[in-house]
Amino acid sequence: SSDVVVLVGSGGREHALAVALARSPLVESVICLPGNGGTRAEGGKIANATAADGTPLGKQDNDTVVELVKRVKADMVVVGPEQPLVDGVVDVLEVECPGVKVFGPSKAGAELEASKAFTKDFLEEHDIPTAKYRNFTSPADAIAY
């Protein structure tokens, strides 16, 4: 059987991922949420997500992703942008859509990419080598450093 893949994102990276996923004989369709003009123009196995009434879906929040995944009976979700990952979409899908394969880190894992200060503090706390750094809230303190 072929997989239905929901691809979260609207940038060039997601467009490239959609094209690559669509090349697989194991993939029946790639539904981009929200997608972009390029993914809309691709045709074939690639389409931008629409609501049940056929209107384009413009949001990529957790509730919208879960609703779409359930409605289209997706087998896999690939998350491109950082924000949905930071918002915990992978964690929510694991609970709301068990059995659906999800490509992307958990909310905790995404925090390492989303916040450089968090990452540097984490590395220091766990004795993982990293370049010297300091976090500042004051521009004057940063300049003085």
PyMOL commands that set and color helices and strands:
alter all, ss='L'
color gray80, all
select helices_A, chain A and resi 12-22+37-42+62-72+82-86+89-96+107-114+116-125+139-144
alter helices_A, ss='H'
color red, helices_A
select strands_A, chain A and resi 3-9+27-34+46-48+76-79+101-103
alter strands_A, ss='S'
color yellow, strands_A
deselect
rebuild
show_as cartoon
